[in-house]
Amino acid sequence: MEIKKVYEPKEIEKKWYSFWESKEYYKANPDSEKPKFSIVIPPPNITGALHIGHALNNTIQDILSRYKRMAGYEVLWLPGIDHASIATHYQIERELKKEGKTRFDIGKEEFLKKAWAWKEKYHYLIVSQLKGFGCLCDWSRFRFTMDEEYSYTVRYAFVYYYKKGLIYRDDRIINWCPRCRTALSDLEVKHKEIDGFLYYIRYPLKDSKDYIVVATTRPETMLGDTAVAVNPFDERYKNYINKTLILPLQEREIKVIADEMVDIEFGTGAVKVTPSHDPNDFIIGKKYNLEFVKVIDEDGKIIPPAKERYCNLDRFAARELIVKDLREKGLLEKVENYKVPVGLCARCETIIEPLISKQWFLKMAELAKRAIEVVEKGEVKFVPKRWTKVYLDWLYNIKDWCLSRQLWWGHQIPVYYCLDCEEIMVEMEKPEKCFKCNSKNIKEEEDVLDTWFSSALWPFATMGYPKNTKELEVFYPTDVLVTDPDIIFLWVARMVFSSLEFLNKIPFKYVYIHSTVLNEKGERMSRTKGIGIDPQEIVNEFGADALRFTLTYLESQSQSFRLSKDKFIIGRNFANKIWNAGRLLFSYYQEKDSFVEEKKEKVYDFWIKELFNQLLRKYDFYLKNYYFSLLAQSLYSFFWNNYCDWYLELNKERFRKKDKRALEISLEVFYNFLKLLHPIMPFITEELWHLFEKKEKSIMEEKMPEPFSIPEEKVQEIFLCEELISLIRNIRNIRANFAISKGIELKGYLKTDNEKLFHFLEEEKEIVKKMVNVEILPFRKEIKGEFSKIILKEGDFYLEVGDFFNLDKEKKRFQKEIEELEKIYNEINENLNNEEFLLKARREIIESELSKKREIEEKLRRLRELL
């Protein structure tokens, strides 16, 4: 049987995903007696196709899920999608804009039809993409944040909070997006500095020629000023406190008040107070019982009681006219260039307008306390640890959460108003009549809930809460949440306090915060801006396994990493290497019946087994501690650098001689490696597994491999193989360095006091001859000529190169070897100096690293002396 020379992932991926689905390997059985492992997917928004960040996030979850299945766990990986209220609104409104329409032109009913159609389109696309990445979620438990059962849980949560006295309605200053026409929470606002101006405006004292100069970046809001504030300790203004000013342009009387909130250093030290249009001014307004004058509406336009001249103008057009009028009246003292801090709607990037608005709020003080406590006590752990501080800092300074949004797509707030007596009713279903006056004239709240309110319930709502389900009993709390740093506040913290409030349990034990993926210029990937890499294109060009391996290889718990398309060559080349090794082994496997039993195992058989055992120890450690990059690197290094480049090469002569033991060990190591690799590269490993094993069951049904049993005396001899490899590698380097073709036979002289090494190289002289065309001879003092020296662990080897010798080139060779060793030495030191690594690592891993460090130190010392 011939297998294709080149690995072609497309057909293979489709075939094996269908196989996994047909066997329902994804399906979790809550009645199983196995230990349980559970994880809930961060539900992708239905706003569009998945991006490369989703590919990284879901690859990590799939690695953990597949690993746990093979480690003997009953695994629930629960998938779903989020309705993403404001984000979906924005996408649909963009489409309407192309037709010259707004949502108000088509009405709520038609808009919601479009929203549901949008959901259906991207539901199908997202699921097909996840399957294309190889993600084996429990599709039988797929959830949507607006499905019937989930919506019931959302209403239940709101009613519960309200009846407990945690939800209230109030007129408060909120962030308002004039384009999206909705309130936003602080976390939905991005902050940046833009080029603007600082305007110095004269506010005249009543019945006086004197004035106070006020500095502001927003002169349009002065139309709603109800005071000017100074710091009580500012000597410049002591005589002005409680005086009356005439508000420019509006010609209203306002007072000068004193408050310590005023920054003496900003502008002139005197600031205008507009309680209806600034969060700090709102606080001052409440404190001093000032009048609240609203002069900007929800469309961002000027409204009465502003003078008619400015009404109906956009806020920024009004600013220009106000500045012009102030200048003409001699009330504009000066204008300075200034970096103005502004808030932007995170979705559409419109400059937000602080407005007073009646909204629904959730009290956060008590809820935050418990969410802080479980993290401080280590019940919920962040990986990497540095994100713990980010989470806690936000919760220490938390404000009440504005829950209501003036949108159409989302969860309707379960509040009902009696239009006759103004009674407010908060219930699971619409009441038939008013509880107070029995009127049937009842109106439902038009606002919807902030998307993150429903998302905060995700880990337990998806498992059937408030019902007491079997899933909640056995799979909750979940084991780990894999997510992005951007939503620690928006989502992670809110899930923690929600779970503690409703179930009195943490939602997950670990939170793994993965890196942010940037493009090669260091910019954040963005679908709307056309910046980034489409993961589907990568799957089509390189294959899903190449996508998964490359992302895993780059995921090093760093803040971010840069990604370009050519990086995926790493994964593709590795897949090809695995495929080619499989082809080579399969060619011998088909002839296995003609192979002859050879009882004696070679040193390099024990060497590869010991290296595999080391890999196995690291593998378990890296996965348990979320060191994904180290995991991928260790698999890559073992297979490419050790198994393929050395073990299979050393075995080729044994294969030619039909050595059955050589083939059996080669296959055993290969099979075990496929099992370890499967969680990262599921498709190619499944294909090769079935090629050799021809079983009806998946490689996933196999257990994770056990370590090889190696007699202690054989472990002590493994260094012999390392010496052989070092010798051959160095001879190849010398030939390349001096341009000595392999056809020219060379002689080399071994100087060692280690008899085992001497006898071993004597036994393996045919391999050395075949691989590098060098005859090994014992060292003699009387030998003369030009030699290139090779430093071994247990001796030296003098390679006779004659007239090819070049001192400068030889120095460069040593320098290169020193640099390579220093790089490895620094990597080992980095681990040994990493407190977190030392706390988590098993004793054998630390001892292995220390042993390598000592060996490298000794070799570096000898190389430097020789240089």
Sequence and secondary structure as in RCSB ss.txt:
>XXXX:A:sequence
MEIKKVYEPKEIEKKWYSFWESKEYYKANPDSEKPKFSIVIPPPNITGALHIGHALNNTIQDILSRYKRMAGYEV
LWLPGIDHASIATHYQIERELKKEGKTRFDIGKEEFLKKAWAWKEKYHYLIVSQLKGFGCLCDWSRFRFTMDEEY
SYTVRYAFVYYYKKGLIYRDDRIINWCPRCRTALSDLEVKHKEIDGFLYYIRYPLKDSKDYIVVATTRPETMLGD
TAVAVNPFDERYKNYINKTLILPLQEREIKVIADEMVDIEFGTGAVKVTPSHDPNDFIIGKKYNLEFVKVIDEDG
KIIPPAKERYCNLDRFAARELIVKDLREKGLLEKVENYKVPVGLCARCETIIEPLISKQWFLKMAELAKRAIEVV
EKGEVKFVPKRWTKVYLDWLYNIKDWCLSRQLWWGHQIPVYYCLDCEEIMVEMEKPEKCFKCNSKNIKEEEDVLD
TWFSSALWPFATMGYPKNTKELEVFYPTDVLVTDPDIIFLWVARMVFSSLEFLNKIPFKYVYIHSTVLNEKGERM
SRTKGIGIDPQEIVNEFGADALRFTLTYLESQSQSFRLSKDKFIIGRNFANKIWNAGRLLFSYYQEKDSFVEEKK
EKVYDFWIKELFNQLLRKYDFYLKNYYFSLLAQSLYSFFWNNYCDWYLELNKERFRKKDKRALEISLEVFYNFLK
LLHPIMPFITEELWHLFEKKEKSIMEEKMPEPFSIPEEKVQEIFLCEELISLIRNIRNIRANFAISKGIELKGYL
KTDNEKLFHFLEEEKEIVKKMVNVEILPFRKEIKGEFSKIILKEGDFYLEVGDFFNLDKEKKRFQKEIEELEKIY
NEINENLNNEEFLLKARREIIESELSKKREIEEKLRRLRELL
>XXXX:A:secstr
    SS  HHHHHHHHHHHHHHTTTT   TT  S EEEEE    BTTSS  HHHHHHHHHHHHHHHHHHHTT EE
EEE EEB  HHHHHHHHHHHHHHTT  HHHHHHHHHHHHHHHHHHHHHHHHHHHHHHHT    GGG EETTSHHH
HHHHHHHHHHHHHTT EEEEEEEEEEETTTTEEE GGGEEEEEEEEEEEEEEEEBTTSS EEEEEES GGGGGG 
 EEEE TT GGGTTTTT EEE TTT  EEEEEE TTS TTSTTSEEEE TTS HHHHHHHHHTT      B TTS
BB TTS TTTTTSBHHHHHHHHHHHHHHTT EEEEEEEEEEEEEETTT  B EEEEEEEEEE  HHHHHHHHHHH
HTTSSEEESTTHHHHHHHHHHT   EE EE  SSS B  EEEETTT  EEE SS  SS TTT    EEE   EE 
HHHHHTTHHHHTTTTTS  HHHHHH SEEEEEE GGGIIIIIIHHHHHHHHHHSS SEEEEEE  EEE TTS B 
BTTTTBS  HHHHHHHH HHHHHHHHHHH  S SEEE  GGGGHHHHHHHHHHHHHHHHHHHHHTTGGG B    
  HHHHHHHHHHHHHHHHHHHHHHTT HHHHHHHHHIIIIIIIIIIIIHHHHHHHHTTBHHHHHHHHHHHHHHHH
HHTTTSHHHHHHHHHHHH  SS GGGS         HHHHTTHHHHHHHHHHHHHHHHHHHHHT  TTS EEEEE
E S HHHHHHHHHTHHHHHHHH EEEEE  TT  S EEEEEETTEEEEEE GGG  HHHHHHHHHHHHHHHHHHH
HHHHHHHT HHHHHHS HHHHHHHHHHHHHHHHHHHHHHHH 
